[in-house]
Amino acid sequence: MNISELLADLQVRRDEATTRAGELHGQIEHLTTALAETEAHLADLATTAKVIAELVPAADQAESDPPETGTAYQAIVNAFNQHPNQEFRARELHHLLDMPTDEASVNVTRARLGRLTRQGFLTQPGRGRYQKRT
């Protein structure tokens, strides 16, 4: 192979590499545009979800997110359903449901009662007292 053939072969390879680089740049531009559009769509969806969450009343949210069945939450809700007009303190619920009455367990129940109140299942007629929402 002489120098002219070697230079011609190098030029062919250079032209092929230049063409491939151009194709890759085109793909990068396409993917960059698609990524920007998808990220904008994600931002729009997040904004929409936030606006809807702010507009939906708390009671509607509670209906769409009921407590799990077969859990301590269900036992608490059942106790309030059985005694709809009665107010309970967390410790009283523990006695009624034969649950441990140590302070840590009662504090967990207080947190659960707070969650059920925020979800709209219960009301809090007084400090530390809970009642079924009517």
N, CA, C and O of each residue as an XYZ file, in Angstrom:
536
protein
N       0.857     -1.154      0.000
C       0.000      0.000      0.000
C       0.911      1.227      0.000
O       1.813      1.344      0.829
N       0.664      2.126     -0.931
C       1.491      3.322     -1.030
C       0.848      4.454     -0.223
O      -0.244      4.289      0.320
N       1.500      5.557     -0.149
C       1.079      6.709      0.649
C      -0.248      7.263      0.159
O      -1.096      7.626      0.974
N      -0.450      7.338     -1.157
C      -1.698      7.877     -1.680
C      -2.873      7.000     -1.293
O      -3.926      7.509     -0.910
N      -2.708      5.695     -1.387
C      -3.790      4.797     -0.997
C      -4.075      4.917      0.504
O      -5.233      4.901      0.921
N      -3.035      5.035      1.298
C      -3.172      5.178      2.750
C      -3.914      6.470      3.096
O      -4.790      6.476      3.961
N      -3.562      7.557      2.420
C      -4.249      8.831      2.656
C      -5.706      8.769      2.207
O      -6.581      9.321      2.874
N      -5.974      8.109      1.094
C      -7.350      7.960      0.608
C      -8.175      7.140      1.605
O      -9.322      7.474      1.902
N      -7.569      6.057      2.116
C      -8.259      5.218      3.105
C      -8.542      6.013      4.381
O      -9.626      5.894      4.952
N      -7.603      6.802      4.822
C      -7.806      7.640      6.014
C      -8.920      8.650      5.779
O      -9.713      8.918      6.681
N      -8.987      9.222      4.557
C     -10.037     10.196      4.242
C     -11.411      9.531      4.282
O     -12.369     10.122      4.779
N     -11.514      8.306      3.762
C     -12.783      7.564      3.784
C     -13.210      7.322      5.225
O     -14.368      7.531      5.585
N     -12.263      6.879      6.044
C     -12.566      6.622      7.464
C     -12.969      7.910      8.180
O     -13.879      7.908      9.008
N     -12.290      9.003      7.859
C     -12.614     10.298      8.471
C     -14.025     10.736      8.076
O     -14.792     11.217      8.910
N     -14.360     10.562      6.782
C     -15.700     10.923      6.307
C     -16.773     10.083      7.001
O     -17.823     10.599      7.382
N     -16.497      8.772      7.163
C     -17.449      7.896      7.859
C     -17.622      8.321      9.314
O     -18.743      8.359      9.823
N     -16.527      8.637      9.976
C     -16.585      9.060     11.382
C     -17.316     10.392     11.512
O     -18.060     10.601     12.471
N     -17.107     11.297     10.547
C     -17.796     12.585     10.563
C     -19.294     12.389     10.387
O     -20.093     13.032     11.068
N     -19.680     11.493      9.468
C     -21.095     11.188      9.244
C     -21.708     10.597     10.507
O     -22.802     10.989     10.914
N     -21.001      9.650     11.128
C     -21.501      9.004     12.361
C     -21.624     10.037     13.487
O     -22.594     10.010     14.246
N     -20.667     10.927     13.597
C     -20.735     11.967     14.629
C     -21.948     12.865     14.401
O     -22.625     13.254     15.352
N     -22.219     13.191     13.146
C     -23.396     14.000     12.822
C     -24.687     13.285     13.204
O     -25.611     13.900     13.736
N     -24.746     11.966     12.927
C     -25.926     11.185     13.303
C     -26.111     11.177     14.824
O     -27.222     11.333     15.329
N     -25.007     10.993     15.534
C     -25.081     10.968     17.002
C     -25.503     12.327     17.569
O     -26.275     12.390     18.525
N     -24.995     13.412     16.980
C     -25.415     14.749     17.410
C     -26.915     14.927     17.191
O     -27.604     15.514     18.025
N     -27.422     14.413     16.057
C     -28.854     14.479     15.778
C     -29.661     13.708     16.823
O     -30.702     14.177     17.281
N     -29.175     12.523     17.197
C     -29.858     11.728     18.220
C     -29.828     12.446     19.573
O     -30.813     12.447     20.311
N     -28.682     13.054     19.882
C     -28.564     13.785     21.150
C     -29.560     14.935     21.187
O     -30.218     15.152     22.205
N     -29.676     15.673     20.090
C     -30.639     16.783     20.032
C     -32.058     16.276     20.207
O     -32.848     16.866     20.945
N     -32.387     15.170     19.522
C     -33.724     14.590     19.645
C     -33.992     14.154     21.086
O     -35.052     14.454     21.635
N     -33.041     13.449     21.702
C     -33.227     12.971     23.081
C     -33.272     14.129     24.073
O     -34.024     14.073     25.046
N     -32.484     15.172     23.847
C     -32.507     16.340     24.728
C     -33.873     17.019     24.668
O     -34.417     17.418     25.697
N     -34.418     17.146     23.477
C     -35.752     17.739     23.320
C     -36.809     16.865     23.985
O     -37.679     17.374     24.692
N     -36.741     15.558     23.764
C     -37.706     14.634     24.367
C     -37.598     14.668     25.885
O     -38.616     14.632     26.576
N     -36.383     14.737     26.412
C     -36.183     14.804     27.861
C     -36.774     16.087     28.432
O     -37.444     16.051     29.464
N     -36.539     17.204     27.785
C     -37.084     18.480     28.253
C     -38.609     18.461     28.249
O     -39.240     18.946     29.188
N     -39.204     17.896     27.189
C     -40.666     17.806     27.116
C     -41.212     16.905     28.221
O     -42.230     17.229     28.834
N     -40.550     15.782     28.481
C     -40.995     14.846     29.513
C     -40.855     15.467     30.898
O     -41.743     15.304     31.734
N     -39.766     16.169     31.155
C     -39.587     16.825     32.448
C     -40.631     17.921     32.654
O     -41.123     18.103     33.767
N     -40.971     18.647     31.596
C     -42.018     19.668     31.697
C     -43.359     19.014     31.997
O     -44.139     19.532     32.796
N     -43.628     17.881     31.360
C     -44.872     17.148     31.607
C     -44.921     16.658     33.059
O     -45.964     16.748     33.707
N     -43.802     16.143     33.569
C     -43.742     15.709     34.967
C     -44.011     16.875     35.921
O     -44.722     16.716     36.913
N     -43.453     18.022     35.626
C     -43.678     19.202     36.464
C     -45.150     19.603     36.428
O     -45.724     19.956     37.458
N     -45.764     19.549     35.237
C     -47.196     19.859     35.121
C     -48.028     18.881     35.934
O     -48.971     19.293     36.610
N     -47.697     17.594     35.883
C     -48.434     16.590     36.653
C     -48.292     16.820     38.150
O     -49.266     16.693     38.891
N     -47.093     17.155     38.599
C     -46.880     17.416     40.018
C     -47.679     18.633     40.468
O     -48.266     18.625     41.550
N     -47.703     19.670     39.650
C     -48.475     20.868     39.979
C     -49.964     20.552     40.026
O     -50.671     21.006     40.926
N     -50.437     19.779     39.064
C     -51.854     19.398     39.031
C     -52.228     18.606     40.275
O     -53.263     18.865     40.888
N     -51.391     17.641     40.651
C     -51.669     16.842     41.842
C     -51.701     17.714     43.091
O     -52.537     17.515     43.972
N     -50.795     18.676     43.165
C     -50.754     19.572     44.327
C     -52.014     20.427     44.396
O     -52.598     20.584     45.468
N     -52.435     20.979     43.268
C     -53.635     21.817     43.230
C     -54.862     21.004     43.613
O     -55.696     21.467     44.391
N     -54.979     19.792     43.072
C     -56.131     18.948     43.399
C     -56.129     18.596     44.878
O     -57.177     18.630     45.524
N     -54.970     18.259     45.420
C     -54.892     17.913     46.845
C     -55.318     19.083     47.717
O     -55.925     18.879     48.768
N     -55.012     20.299     47.299
C     -55.406     21.477     48.073
C     -56.899     21.766     47.938
O     -57.503     22.331     48.850
N     -57.497     21.387     46.814
C     -58.905     21.670     46.576
C     -59.843     20.624     47.167
O     -60.988     20.935     47.498
N     -59.372     19.388     47.304
C     -60.222     18.306     47.794
C     -60.410     18.488     49.299
O     -59.424     18.589     50.029
N     -61.641     18.530     49.772
C     -61.869     18.656     51.212
C     -61.288     17.464     51.971
O     -61.161     16.370     51.420
N     -60.942     17.678     53.213
C     -60.317     16.632     54.029
C     -61.204     15.398     54.129
O     -60.693     14.278     54.162
N     -62.518     15.577     54.178
C     -63.419     14.431     54.286
C     -63.337     13.555     53.047
O     -63.361     12.329     53.157
N     -63.241     14.165     51.863
C     -63.122     13.379     50.639
C     -61.814     12.601     50.623
O     -61.783     11.459     50.164
N     -60.740     13.196     51.113
C     -59.464     12.506     51.183
C     -59.564     11.325     52.130
O     -59.007     10.262     51.858
N     -60.275     11.504     53.250
C     -60.412     10.422     54.211
C     -61.167      9.254     53.604
O     -60.827      8.097     53.852
N     -62.203      9.551     52.799
C     -62.955      8.477     52.171
C     -62.101      7.700     51.193
O     -62.292      6.494     51.037
N     -61.172      8.354     50.534
C     -60.336      7.667     49.565
C     -59.164      6.952     50.213
O     -58.472      6.178     49.552
N     -58.928      7.198     51.502
C     -57.795      6.588     52.189
C     -58.248      6.016     53.525
O     -57.814      6.497     54.572
N     -59.120      4.990     53.516
C     -59.590      4.432     54.774
C     -58.477      3.669     55.475
O     -57.509      3.255     54.836
N     -58.606      3.482     56.774
C     -57.568      2.735     57.479
C     -57.528      1.278     57.003
O     -58.521      0.740     56.512
N     -56.385      0.673     57.156
C     -56.228     -0.705     56.714
C     -57.082     -1.616     57.583
O     -57.218     -1.385     58.785
N     -57.655     -2.647     56.980
C     -58.464     -3.582     57.740
C     -57.556     -4.570     58.462
O     -56.441     -4.854     58.025
N     -58.067     -5.088     59.589
C     -57.316     -6.096     60.325
C     -56.139     -5.537     61.093
O     -55.242     -6.297     61.458
N     -56.102     -4.250     61.352
C     -54.989     -3.644     62.062
C     -55.496     -2.986     63.333
O     -56.691     -2.999     63.630
N     -54.567     -2.414     64.071
C     -54.956     -1.664     65.259
C     -55.880     -0.516     64.871
O     -56.785     -0.162     65.626
N     -55.656      0.063     63.703
C     -56.543      1.129     63.237
C     -57.977      0.607     63.122
O     -58.923      1.277     63.535
N     -58.125     -0.577     62.566
C     -59.468     -1.135     62.398
C     -60.108     -1.421     63.754
O     -61.303     -1.192     63.939
N     -59.323     -1.916     64.694
C     -59.853     -2.174     66.034
C     -60.331     -0.877     66.686
O     -61.369     -0.854     67.346
N     -59.580      0.184     66.500
C     -59.965      1.485     67.061
C     -61.246      1.985     66.404
O     -62.171      2.417     67.091
N     -61.304      1.926     65.076
C     -62.497      2.378     64.356
C     -63.706      1.542     64.774
O     -64.796      2.083     64.965
N     -63.522      0.229     64.916
C     -64.623     -0.639     65.346
C     -65.127     -0.246     66.734
O     -66.333     -0.245     66.978
N     -64.215      0.085     67.639
C     -64.619      0.499     68.988
C     -65.460      1.767     68.914
O     -66.475      1.873     69.603
N     -65.060      2.722     68.097
C     -65.840      3.952     67.956
C     -67.166      3.687     67.258
O     -68.163      4.339     67.568
N     -67.197      2.737     66.317
C     -68.458      2.389     65.657
C     -69.431      1.736     66.633
O     -70.641      1.940     66.535
N     -68.912      0.960     67.564
C     -69.763      0.311     68.562
C     -70.268      1.297     69.613
O     -71.306      1.063     70.232
N     -69.557      2.376     69.815
C     -69.917      3.396     70.807
C     -69.866      4.769     70.132
O     -69.000      5.579     70.465
N     -70.776      5.049     69.190
C     -70.651      6.249     68.354
C     -70.782      7.571     69.104
O     -70.239      8.576     68.645
N     -71.463      7.609     70.213
C     -71.663      8.874     70.927
C     -70.750      9.024     72.134
O     -70.851     10.007     72.868
N     -69.872      8.072     72.344
C     -69.010      8.093     73.524
C     -67.641      8.680     73.188
O     -67.088      8.426     72.119
N     -67.109      9.465     74.113
C     -65.756      9.997     73.982
C     -64.799      9.040     74.683
O     -65.117      8.474     75.729
N     -63.626      8.871     74.089
C     -62.607      8.003     74.670
C     -61.284      8.746     74.750
O     -60.976      9.600     73.918
N     -60.517      8.404     75.762
C     -59.105      8.775     75.835
C     -58.318      7.556     75.352
O     -58.847      6.445     75.332
N     -57.090      7.753     74.974
C     -56.282      6.655     74.439
C     -56.187      5.506     75.447
O     -56.343      4.344     75.071
N     -55.936      5.813     76.701
C     -55.793      4.769     77.721
C     -57.109      4.007     77.905
O     -57.093      2.796     78.127
N     -58.244      4.703     77.815
C     -59.545      4.044     77.934
C     -59.761      3.062     76.782
O     -60.309      1.977     76.977
N     -59.332      3.444     75.597
C     -59.425      2.530     74.448
C     -58.588      1.281     74.679
O     -58.998      0.176     74.324
N     -57.423      1.459     75.272
C     -56.560      0.310     75.547
C     -57.259     -0.652     76.498
O     -57.208     -1.865     76.296
N     -57.908     -0.127     77.530
C     -58.642     -0.994     78.453
C     -59.792     -1.680     77.738
O     -60.001     -2.881     77.908
N     -60.540     -0.926     76.937
C     -61.687     -1.480     76.219
C     -61.255     -2.583     75.249
O     -61.941     -3.596     75.116
N     -60.137     -2.390     74.581
C     -59.673     -3.332     73.556
C     -58.687     -4.369     74.087
O     -58.127     -5.148     73.315
N     -58.474     -4.381     75.398
C     -57.514     -5.305     76.027
C     -56.132     -5.190     75.394
O     -55.481     -6.191     75.095
N     -55.703     -3.955     75.199
C     -54.379     -3.688     74.653
C     -53.454     -3.346     75.813
O     -53.932     -2.954     76.878
N     -52.147     -3.482     75.634
C     -51.205     -3.131     76.705
C     -51.364     -1.655     77.091
O     -51.621     -0.807     76.236
N     -51.209     -1.360     78.375
C     -51.425      0.011     78.848
C     -50.120      0.715     79.211
O     -50.137      1.749     79.880
N     -48.993      0.162     78.775
C     -47.733      0.861     79.030
C     -47.714      2.163     78.237
O     -48.399      2.293     77.223
N     -46.937      3.107     78.701
C     -46.935      4.453     78.126
C     -46.582      4.463     76.643
O     -47.176      5.223     75.878
N     -45.629      3.636     76.223
C     -45.225      3.612     74.807
C     -46.381      3.156     73.920
O     -46.615      3.743     72.863
N     -47.102      2.123     74.333
C     -48.235      1.629     73.541
C     -49.347      2.663     73.469
O     -49.955      2.856     72.416
N     -49.611      3.328     74.585
C     -50.662      4.344     74.613
C     -50.266      5.518     73.718
O     -51.119      6.091     73.041
N     -48.995      5.877     73.709
C     -48.534      6.972     72.840
C     -48.702      6.619     71.362
O     -49.038      7.488     70.557
N     -48.475      5.367     70.999
C     -48.688      4.934     69.613
C     -50.164      5.087     69.265
O     -50.506      5.536     68.171
N     -51.033      4.714     70.192
C     -52.469      4.863     69.947
C     -52.849      6.333     69.828
O     -53.695      6.686     69.006
N     -52.241      7.184     70.627
C     -52.515      8.631     70.505
C     -52.166      9.110     69.096
O     -52.906      9.894     68.503
N     -51.053      8.645     68.570
C     -50.664      9.019     67.205
C     -51.684      8.494     66.193
O     -52.038      9.191     65.242
N     -52.147      7.277     66.401
C     -53.156      6.714     65.492
C     -54.454      7.513     65.577
O     -55.087      7.780     64.555
N     -54.850      7.893     66.789
C     -56.065      8.682     66.952
C     -55.918     10.030     66.247
O     -56.871     10.521     65.642
N     -54.743     10.621     66.323
C     -54.492     11.879     65.622
C     -54.624     11.712     64.120
O     -55.193     12.565     63.438
N     -54.096     10.610     63.607
C     -54.202     10.360     62.155
C     -55.657     10.165     61.751
O     -56.102     10.714     60.743
N     -56.399      9.386     62.534
C     -57.820      9.164     62.230
C     -58.610     10.460     62.318
O     -59.580     10.648     61.583
N     -58.201     11.359     63.215
C     -58.861     12.661     63.320
C     -58.564     13.501     62.076
O     -59.466     14.121     61.513
N     -57.299     13.520     61.651
C     -56.931     14.280     60.448
C     -57.617     13.725     59.207
O     -57.926     14.478     58.283
N     -57.856     12.423     59.177
C     -58.522     11.810     58.031
C     -60.029     12.018     58.068
O     -60.720     11.733     57.090
N     -60.539     12.509     59.182
C     -61.967     12.801     59.255
C     -62.825     11.689     59.822
O     -64.051     11.796     59.805
N     -62.217     10.620     60.326
C     -63.000      9.543     60.921
C     -63.448      9.902     62.335
O     -64.516      9.482     62.781
N     -62.637     10.670     63.028
C     -62.913     11.029     64.418
C     -62.922     12.540     64.570
O     -62.407     13.272     63.724
N     -63.522     12.992     65.675
C     -63.414     14.394     66.072
C     -62.722     14.414     67.420
O     -62.615     13.390     68.095
N     -62.262     15.573     67.795
C     -61.594     15.730     69.085
C     -62.354     16.800     69.871
O     -62.014     17.981     69.800
N     -63.397     16.382     70.632
C     -64.215     17.357     71.352
C     -63.478     18.053     72.488
O     -63.904     19.119     72.934
N     -62.408     17.484     72.954
C     -61.605     18.092     74.009
C     -60.197     17.552     73.933
O     -59.921     16.600     73.202
N     -59.314     18.163     74.688
C     -57.910     17.737     74.633
C     -57.782     16.291     75.118
O     -58.172     15.951     76.235
N     -57.225     15.458     74.246
C     -56.995     14.067     74.595
C     -58.226     13.191     74.528
O     -58.160     12.012     74.875
N     -59.347     13.737     74.090
C     -60.585     12.967     73.983
C     -60.984     12.871     72.514
O     -60.846     13.830     71.754
N     -61.476     11.708     72.134
C     -61.822     11.454     70.744
C     -63.211     10.849     70.664
O     -63.642     10.131     71.567
N     -63.907     11.143     69.579
C     -65.245     10.658     69.375
C     -65.455     10.422     67.873
O     -64.825     11.063     67.032
N     -66.357      9.487     67.566
C     -66.653      9.215     66.158
C     -67.315     10.438     65.543
O     -68.195     11.052     66.148
N     -66.881     10.788     64.330
C     -67.499     11.901     63.612
C     -68.876     11.465     63.161
O     -69.053     10.369     62.629
N     -69.868     12.351     63.383
C     -71.246     12.006     62.999
C     -71.632     12.725     61.725
O     -72.752     12.564     61.240
